[in-house]
Amino acid sequence: NKGQDCLALLLVSCCRVPFSGGKHCHTMAAAPDPITASLSIMRRMPPNKIEQNLSGLLNLVPEQTDELLQRVDQPLEEATCAESGRTFLLCDYNRDGDSYRSPWTNKYQPDLDDGFKPSPELRAMEEEANTLYDAYREMYYSGGTSSVYLWDQEGGFAGCFLIKKAVQGNEFVKEGCWDSIHVVEVQDMGGSATYKLTSTLLLTMAVNKEEVGESNLSGAMTRQVEKKLPVTATKTHTANIGNMIEDTENSMRTNMDHLYIQKTRQIVNSIRNLGSAPNQKAAFVQSLNAAVTKHGTTRKVDG
């Protein structure tokens, strides 16, 4: 189809590098690898069509499927825990094969006997983090779904903190969705720890009103923060990560508001002035009237 053909052309153009060297040198520079080219394409595609564009790229470079799924953030999907009845979010960090682990019961759906699970100590921290992050979600979003997943790694641990809030039939927005994805790596050094946080926000808003017509405003933003913080009985890993996520998310929300909302309003206002017609200079109006009068006096009347 046309969409697939366009992606193929973009992938080829991103991988094509001109000859380098002097006048008589014909050495071809090393072309970017398919992953670099694919990520470059995804950064230029409409954020509200991430899943469609990613599916097209996976059809073009199927051998890079696992790598692209890990490196391209997609809108989060929801599922209901069969045992607890609570909703949780699906992502690559709680997936093992075709099964997903519920943060509320630590069990996979569909059942998976040898699925990856955090150590008992880390699982206790994960349960605490899910309780606190659920309260954070309710306080800031007044709805939606949150999930936290932790896993062990050498020298510390890592985690993924997710929130999804969707609205439909709102007074101002026909359909909209907010996805926040925070991935943190923790290097525990005994008494202190280094936290590397990568945060991504995905925003989609569809408006269909008589005053403005049908429009779609979508955007994506990614930020990275690294801090070294003390770890004590009161300043635990959960508290340190929570403070970093809160500060980063608030800053990103403000930046997204200025970047997408305010900038769009400024551009629209500069294109079309809703006020009265612009005031023309008196000299221009006088010359225009003189030209019209002259044309009228010299115009031949049809016999």
Secondary structure, DSSP 4 states (H G I P E B T S, - for coil): -HHHHHHHHHHHHHH---EESSTT--EEPPPPPHHHHHHHHHHHS-GGGHHHHHHHHHHH-GGGHHHHHHHS----EEEE-TTT--EEEE-GGGEETTEEE-TTT--EES--TT-----HHHHHHHHHHHHHHHHHHHHHHSS-EEEEEEEEETTEEEEEEEEEEEEES-SS-SEEEEEEEEEEEEEE-SSEEEEEEEEEEEEEEEEEETTTEEEEEEEEEEEEEEEEEE--SSS-HHHHHHHHHHHHHHHHHHHHIIIIIIHHHHHHHHH---SSPPPPPHHHHHHHHHHHHHHHHHPPPP-
